[in-house]
Amino acid sequence: MSWAQQFDEVLWLDSNNYSQKYSSYDAILAVDAFTAIQTDYFNAFEKLKEYYNTTSDWIFGYLTYDLKNDIEALKSNNDDALEFPDLYFFQPKKIFLIKGNTVEMLYLKAVDDEFKTDLVEIERSKNPIIEQASTINPIKIKLKIHKDEYFEKVTKVLSHINRGDIYEANFCQEFFAENTNINALETYNKLNAISKPPFATFLKLGTNYLLSASPERYIKKEGSKIISQPIKGTAKRDTDHIMDSILKNDLLSDEKERSENIMIVDLVRNDLSQTAKKGSVMVEELCNIYSFDQVHQMISTVVSDVKDRTNPIDIIRTTFPMGSMTGAPKISAMKIIEDLEETKRGLYSGSVGYISPDGDFDFNVVIRSILYSEANQYVSYSVGGAITAKSEPLKEYEECLVKAKAMRTVLEN
């Protein structure tokens, strides 16, 4: 990772050795763009499809939440201080695929004589001394939506639910710091050490950074099999083993959290059915509890068998944005979210991942993440939760603070 910082394009995906059924690699590093595509939301998926078909190679990158505007007649008019492009993918010159004790190095022919030199340089930079970021003052975190206003907005979501406009909506809020510089790699390492999630990401594209401790997979393609693993339901961890076990069991039996999860499972089943062979959509796991260093999470696994000759971009387009970050029904929820939230989501609640030359792919959900624009000296992290008929504004607010704890701790310390 230290060696990789010399490049303008860096994407590191790390499972942190978390035991999971669907895992192709323990970690992947892709660096140095040979070609790239960067665009706003307009016609973005068709442009991405053309780019992927043209390169016929590995591509790595991200999809922002606001690509919803390419799929449906929606808009994104909220404040955007980060100003990341809506979509960015690149074809790397150098890829490192890590599994167990094996590293597979894939180099484009134009640079295939550099791998021996690179190995020497990587060996020399095993234990880097990372300099502290040059901040004049400690980082001061601000709230885009204050507590009382948050309660008012959640109450408005509940009124939409009571009227029957929606069943559930994922309502999010931003925390931010202005005029701030951070050491992105050091901040990522600290965040990852606290959380150790299965879908951790360090992304550097010029002066734009994503430092992610995501526990959630959005979607994966493995041959003809499609896997989606939505998270809905969160409980804090406790250092006391008995209390931690009680919190875990309480989450498993929580009627409100289970209803959140099941509604999104239905939505994911519907999304996958658009590209699935008839009768192949199945729920492999329903409301199982997975434990991470910071939180317990309720996760379900929905799978399908994709129709023959389906372009991988079409599978992504017909399931995006992911149900866990929108609500049900999806379009109505997204309209309500746009009206009530104060910040353009951008890469938050979007996705980062890769597509391989044979059409397989794996993408996470960008949550529990710090976004940083070095050019704008702006640091941001957002958190949200599913609002259902049984939601209590105070409990939802407290759940947001639990989710935000790791990012806040890393930045303020």
C-alpha positions as CSV (number, residue, x, y, z in Angstrom):
1,M,0.0,0.0,0.0
2,S,2.9,2.3,0.8
3,W,4.5,1.5,-2.6
4,A,1.2,2.0,-4.4
5,Q,0.9,5.7,-3.3
6,Q,3.2,6.8,-6.1
7,F,0.3,6.2,-8.6
8,D,-2.7,8.5,-9.2
9,E,-5.1,5.5,-9.4
10,V,-5.1,3.0,-6.5
11,L,-7.8,0.5,-5.4
12,W,-7.2,-1.9,-2.5
13,L,-9.9,-4.4,-1.6
14,D,-9.3,-6.3,1.6
15,S,-11.4,-9.1,3.2
16,N,-9.4,-8.9,6.5
17,N,-9.4,-12.7,6.5
18,Y,-13.1,-12.6,7.5
19,S,-14.6,-16.1,7.0
20,Q,-17.2,-15.9,4.3
21,K,-18.8,-18.4,2.0
22,Y,-18.5,-16.4,-1.2
23,S,-14.9,-15.2,-1.5
24,S,-12.7,-15.2,-4.5
25,Y,-9.7,-13.4,-3.1
26,D,-8.4,-12.4,0.3
27,A,-7.3,-9.0,-1.1
28,I,-6.8,-7.2,-4.4
29,L,-4.6,-4.3,-5.4
30,A,-5.0,-2.5,-8.7
31,V,-2.9,0.5,-9.7
32,D,-1.9,2.9,-12.5
33,A,-4.6,3.5,-15.1
34,F,-3.9,2.5,-18.7
35,T,-7.3,3.7,-19.8
36,A,-10.2,5.1,-17.7
37,I,-13.8,6.3,-18.0
38,Q,-15.2,9.2,-15.9
39,T,-18.7,10.5,-16.4
40,D,-21.8,12.1,-14.9
41,Y,-24.9,10.1,-14.5
42,F,-26.4,10.8,-17.9
43,N,-26.4,7.5,-19.9
44,A,-23.7,6.3,-17.5
45,F,-24.5,2.6,-17.6
46,E,-24.4,2.5,-21.5
47,K,-21.1,4.3,-21.5
48,L,-19.7,1.8,-18.9
49,K,-21.0,-1.1,-21.0
50,E,-19.3,0.3,-24.1
51,Y,-16.0,0.9,-22.1
52,Y,-16.1,-2.7,-20.6
53,N,-16.8,-4.3,-24.0
54,T,-14.0,-2.2,-25.6
55,T,-11.3,-3.0,-23.0
56,S,-12.2,-6.7,-22.7
57,D,-10.0,-6.6,-19.6
58,W,-10.2,-6.2,-15.8
59,I,-11.8,-2.9,-14.8
60,F,-11.9,-1.4,-11.3
61,G,-13.9,1.6,-10.0
62,Y,-17.0,3.0,-8.4
63,L,-20.7,3.7,-8.9
64,T,-22.2,6.6,-7.0
65,Y,-25.7,6.5,-5.6
66,D,-26.7,9.3,-7.9
67,L,-26.5,6.9,-11.0
68,K,-30.2,6.3,-9.9
69,N,-30.9,9.4,-12.1
70,D,-29.7,7.4,-15.2
71,I,-32.1,4.5,-14.4
72,E,-35.2,6.5,-13.3
73,A,-36.6,10.0,-13.6
74,L,-34.9,11.2,-10.5
75,K,-32.7,14.1,-9.5
76,S,-29.8,14.9,-7.1
77,N,-30.0,18.6,-6.1
78,N,-28.6,18.5,-2.5
79,D,-25.3,20.1,-1.5
80,D,-22.1,18.4,-2.8
81,A,-18.9,19.6,-1.3
82,L,-16.8,16.6,-2.4
83,E,-17.6,16.9,-6.1
84,F,-16.6,13.3,-7.1
85,P,-17.5,12.2,-10.6
86,D,-20.7,10.1,-10.7
87,L,-18.9,7.1,-12.2
88,Y,-15.2,6.2,-12.5
89,F,-13.6,3.0,-13.7
90,F,-10.1,2.3,-14.9
91,Q,-8.1,-0.5,-16.6
92,P,-5.0,-1.0,-14.4
93,K,-1.5,-1.6,-15.7
94,K,-0.8,-3.7,-12.6
95,I,-3.0,-6.0,-10.6
96,F,-2.1,-8.1,-7.5
97,L,-4.5,-10.9,-6.6
98,I,-3.9,-12.2,-3.1
99,K,-5.2,-15.6,-1.9
100,G,-3.7,-17.4,1.1
101,N,0.1,-17.3,0.6
102,T,-0.1,-16.7,-3.1
103,V,0.1,-13.4,-5.0
104,E,-0.8,-13.5,-8.7
105,M,0.6,-10.5,-10.6
106,L,-1.1,-9.4,-13.8
107,Y,0.8,-6.8,-15.8
108,L,-0.2,-5.3,-19.1
109,K,2.4,-6.0,-21.8
110,A,3.5,-2.4,-21.9
111,V,4.8,-2.7,-18.4
112,D,5.5,-6.4,-18.0
113,D,9.3,-5.9,-17.7
114,E,8.8,-3.9,-14.5
115,F,7.5,-6.6,-12.1
116,K,11.0,-7.6,-10.8
117,T,11.9,-4.0,-10.0
118,D,8.4,-3.5,-8.4
119,L,8.9,-6.5,-6.2
120,V,12.2,-5.1,-4.9
121,E,10.6,-1.7,-4.2
122,I,7.6,-3.3,-2.5
123,E,10.0,-5.4,-0.3
124,R,11.9,-2.2,0.7
125,S,8.6,-0.4,1.7
126,K,7.3,-3.2,4.0
127,N,7.3,-1.1,7.1
128,P,6.8,2.5,6.0
129,I,7.0,5.5,8.4
130,I,3.8,7.4,7.7
131,E,4.1,11.1,8.3
132,Q,1.3,12.9,10.2
133,A,-1.1,14.9,8.2
134,S,-0.4,18.7,8.2
135,T,-3.4,20.1,10.1
136,I,-3.1,23.4,11.9
137,N,-6.0,22.6,14.2
138,P,-7.6,19.4,15.4
139,I,-10.3,18.1,13.1
140,K,-13.7,19.5,14.1
141,I,-16.6,17.4,13.1
142,K,-19.8,19.2,12.2
143,L,-23.3,17.9,11.7
144,K,-25.3,18.7,8.5
145,I,-28.5,17.7,10.3
146,H,-28.7,18.5,14.1
147,K,-30.6,16.2,16.5
148,D,-33.9,18.0,16.7
149,E,-34.0,18.4,12.9
150,Y,-33.2,14.7,12.5
151,F,-36.2,13.9,14.7
152,E,-38.4,16.1,12.6
153,K,-37.3,14.5,9.3
154,V,-37.7,11.0,10.7
155,T,-41.2,11.9,11.7
156,K,-41.9,13.0,8.1
157,V,-40.7,9.7,6.9
158,L,-43.0,8.0,9.3
159,S,-45.9,10.1,8.0
160,H,-45.2,8.9,4.5
161,I,-45.2,5.3,5.8
162,N,-48.5,5.9,7.6
163,R,-50.0,7.3,4.4
164,G,-48.9,4.2,2.5
165,D,-46.4,6.0,0.2
166,I,-43.6,3.6,1.3
167,Y,-43.0,0.7,3.7
168,E,-39.4,1.6,4.5
169,A,-36.8,4.3,3.7
170,N,-33.1,4.5,4.4
171,F,-32.6,8.0,5.7
172,C,-29.1,9.3,6.0
173,Q,-27.2,12.2,7.5
174,E,-23.7,13.7,6.9
175,F,-20.9,14.6,9.3
176,F,-18.1,16.7,7.9
177,A,-15.0,18.8,8.4
178,E,-14.0,21.8,6.3
179,N,-10.5,23.3,5.6
180,T,-9.0,20.0,6.6
181,N,-6.1,17.9,5.4
182,I,-5.6,14.2,6.5
183,N,-3.1,11.5,5.7
184,A,-5.4,9.3,3.7
185,L,-3.4,6.0,4.0
186,E,-2.8,6.5,7.7
187,T,-6.4,7.2,8.3
188,Y,-7.5,4.2,6.4
189,N,-5.1,1.9,8.3
190,K,-6.5,3.2,11.6
191,L,-10.1,2.8,10.5
192,N,-9.4,-0.7,9.2
193,A,-7.6,-1.7,12.4
194,I,-10.7,-0.7,14.5
195,S,-13.3,-2.4,12.3
196,K,-11.6,-5.3,10.3
197,P,-14.5,-5.6,7.9
198,P,-14.8,-8.1,5.0
199,F,-15.2,-5.4,2.4
200,A,-12.6,-2.8,3.3
201,T,-11.5,-0.4,0.6
202,F,-8.8,2.2,0.0
203,L,-9.4,4.1,-3.1
204,K,-7.3,6.9,-4.5
205,L,-8.2,8.7,-7.8
206,G,-6.0,11.8,-8.1
207,T,-7.0,13.9,-5.1
208,N,-10.2,12.0,-4.3
209,Y,-10.1,9.3,-1.6
210,L,-12.4,6.7,-0.2
211,L,-11.4,5.0,3.1
212,S,-14.0,2.3,3.7
213,A,-14.7,-0.2,6.5
214,S,-17.7,-1.7,4.8
215,P,-19.2,-4.9,6.2
216,E,-21.7,-5.3,3.3
217,R,-21.6,-6.9,-0.1
218,Y,-23.8,-5.4,-2.7
219,I,-23.6,-7.9,-5.5
220,K,-21.3,-10.6,-6.8
221,K,-21.3,-12.7,-10.0
222,E,-19.5,-16.1,-10.0
223,G,-20.0,-17.9,-13.2
224,S,-23.8,-17.8,-13.8
225,K,-24.6,-17.4,-10.1
226,I,-25.5,-13.9,-8.7
227,I,-25.2,-13.3,-5.0
228,S,-26.6,-10.3,-3.1
229,Q,-26.2,-9.9,0.7
230,P,-28.2,-7.0,2.1
231,I,-27.6,-5.8,5.7
232,K,-30.6,-4.5,7.7
233,G,-30.4,-4.6,11.5
234,T,-27.6,-3.4,13.7
235,A,-26.6,-3.8,17.4
236,K,-23.6,-2.5,19.2
237,R,-20.9,-4.9,20.6
238,D,-20.0,-5.1,24.3
239,T,-16.6,-6.0,25.9
240,D,-18.4,-8.2,28.4
241,H,-19.0,-11.6,26.8
242,I,-22.3,-12.3,28.4
243,M,-23.7,-8.9,27.6
244,D,-22.4,-9.1,24.1
245,S,-24.3,-12.4,23.6
246,I,-27.5,-10.9,25.0
247,L,-27.2,-8.0,22.5
248,K,-26.7,-10.5,19.7
249,N,-29.7,-12.6,20.6
250,D,-31.8,-9.4,21.1
251,L,-31.0,-8.4,17.5
252,L,-31.9,-11.9,16.2
253,S,-35.4,-11.7,17.8
254,D,-36.1,-8.0,17.3
255,E,-39.3,-7.8,15.3
256,K,-38.6,-4.4,14.0
257,E,-35.1,-5.2,12.7
258,R,-36.3,-8.5,11.1
259,S,-39.1,-6.7,9.3
260,E,-36.6,-4.2,7.9
261,N,-34.4,-7.0,6.6
262,I,-37.3,-9.1,5.2
263,M,-38.7,-6.1,3.2
264,I,-35.3,-5.5,1.6
265,V,-34.9,-9.2,0.9
266,D,-38.2,-9.0,-1.1
267,L,-36.9,-6.0,-3.0
268,V,-33.7,-7.8,-3.8
269,R,-35.6,-10.8,-5.0
270,N,-37.6,-8.6,-7.4
271,D,-34.4,-6.9,-8.7
272,L,-32.6,-10.1,-9.3
273,S,-35.6,-11.6,-11.1
274,Q,-35.1,-9.1,-14.0
275,T,-32.0,-11.0,-15.2
276,A,-32.6,-14.4,-13.6
277,K,-33.6,-17.7,-15.2
278,K,-37.2,-18.4,-14.3
279,G,-37.6,-19.9,-10.8
280,S,-33.9,-19.5,-9.9
281,V,-34.2,-16.7,-7.3
282,M,-33.7,-18.1,-3.9
283,V,-33.1,-16.9,-0.3
284,E,-30.1,-18.9,1.0
285,E,-30.0,-17.1,4.4
286,L,-32.7,-15.1,6.1
287,C,-31.8,-12.7,9.0
288,N,-28.6,-14.4,10.1
289,I,-26.4,-12.6,12.6
290,Y,-22.8,-11.8,11.7
291,S,-20.5,-10.3,14.3
292,F,-17.8,-7.7,13.5
293,D,-15.4,-5.8,15.7
294,Q,-17.7,-2.8,16.1
295,V,-21.3,-4.2,15.6
296,H,-23.5,-7.2,15.2
297,Q,-25.3,-7.1,11.8
298,M,-28.4,-8.9,10.5
299,I,-27.6,-10.2,7.0
300,S,-29.6,-12.2,4.4
301,T,-28.2,-13.9,1.2
302,V,-30.3,-13.9,-2.0
303,V,-29.0,-15.7,-5.1
304,S,-30.1,-16.3,-8.6
305,D,-29.0,-18.0,-11.8
306,V,-28.5,-15.4,-14.5
307,K,-29.9,-15.8,-18.0
308,D,-27.4,-16.8,-20.7
309,R,-25.5,-14.0,-22.5
310,T,-26.6,-11.3,-20.1
311,N,-24.1,-8.4,-20.0
312,P,-22.6,-7.9,-16.5
313,I,-23.4,-4.2,-16.7
314,D,-27.1,-5.0,-17.2
315,I,-27.1,-7.1,-14.0
316,I,-25.7,-4.2,-12.1
317,R,-28.0,-1.6,-13.7
318,T,-31.2,-3.6,-12.9
319,T,-30.3,-3.9,-9.2
320,F,-28.8,-0.4,-8.6
321,P,-29.0,1.3,-6.2
322,M,-29.0,-1.5,-3.7
323,G,-32.2,-2.0,-1.7
324,S,-30.5,-1.8,1.7
325,M,-29.6,1.9,1.0
326,T,-32.9,3.0,-0.6
327,G,-36.2,1.4,0.7
328,A,-39.4,-0.1,-0.5
329,P,-40.9,0.5,-2.9
330,K,-37.5,1.7,-4.2
331,I,-38.5,4.6,-6.5
332,S,-40.9,6.2,-4.0
333,A,-38.3,5.8,-1.2
334,M,-35.6,7.5,-3.3
335,K,-37.9,10.5,-4.0
336,I,-38.6,10.9,-0.4
337,I,-35.0,10.5,0.6
338,E,-33.9,13.2,-1.9
339,D,-36.5,15.7,-0.4
340,L,-35.5,15.1,3.2
341,E,-31.7,14.6,3.2
342,E,-29.4,17.6,3.1
343,T,-26.4,16.2,1.3
344,K,-25.9,14.6,-2.2
345,R,-24.9,11.1,-1.3
346,G,-22.4,10.7,-4.1
347,L,-20.1,7.7,-3.4
348,Y,-21.6,7.1,0.0
349,S,-24.2,4.3,-0.4
350,G,-22.8,3.7,-3.9
351,S,-20.4,0.8,-4.6
352,V,-16.8,0.0,-5.3
353,G,-15.5,-3.1,-7.0
354,Y,-14.3,-4.8,-10.2
355,I,-15.4,-6.7,-13.3
356,S,-13.1,-9.4,-14.6
357,P,-12.5,-10.2,-18.4
358,D,-14.9,-13.2,-18.2
359,G,-17.7,-11.1,-16.7
360,D,-17.5,-12.0,-13.1
361,F,-17.6,-9.2,-10.6
362,D,-17.8,-8.2,-6.9
363,F,-19.0,-5.0,-5.5
364,N,-19.4,-3.7,-1.9
365,V,-21.8,-1.2,-0.4
366,V,-20.0,2.1,0.5
367,I,-21.0,2.5,4.2
368,R,-18.9,3.0,7.4
369,S,-16.6,5.1,5.1
370,I,-14.7,8.4,5.1
371,L,-14.7,10.4,1.9
372,Y,-11.9,12.9,1.4
373,S,-11.4,15.6,-1.3
374,E,-7.8,16.7,-0.9
375,A,-8.4,19.5,-3.5
376,N,-11.4,20.8,-1.6
377,Q,-9.9,20.1,1.9
378,Y,-13.2,18.5,2.8
379,V,-13.7,15.3,4.9
380,S,-17.1,13.6,5.1
381,Y,-18.7,10.5,6.5
382,S,-22.4,9.7,6.5
383,V,-24.6,7.2,8.3
384,G,-28.2,6.2,8.0
385,G,-30.8,3.7,9.1
386,A,-34.0,2.1,7.8
387,I,-37.1,3.8,9.0
388,T,-40.2,1.6,9.3
389,A,-43.6,2.0,10.9
390,K,-42.1,0.7,14.2
391,S,-39.1,3.1,14.2
392,E,-38.6,5.5,17.2
393,P,-36.6,8.6,16.2
394,L,-34.4,8.6,19.3
395,K,-33.4,4.9,18.8
396,E,-32.7,5.6,15.1
397,Y,-30.5,8.5,16.1
398,E,-28.6,6.4,18.6
399,E,-28.1,3.6,16.0
400,C,-26.6,6.2,13.7
401,L,-24.1,7.2,16.4
402,V,-23.1,3.6,16.9
403,K,-22.4,3.3,13.1
404,A,-20.5,6.6,13.1
405,K,-18.3,5.7,16.1
406,A,-15.3,4.2,14.3
407,M,-15.1,7.1,11.7
408,R,-15.4,9.8,14.4
409,T,-12.8,8.1,16.6
410,V,-10.3,7.8,13.8
411,L,-10.7,11.4,12.6
412,E,-10.8,13.1,16.1
413,N,-7.8,11.2,17.4
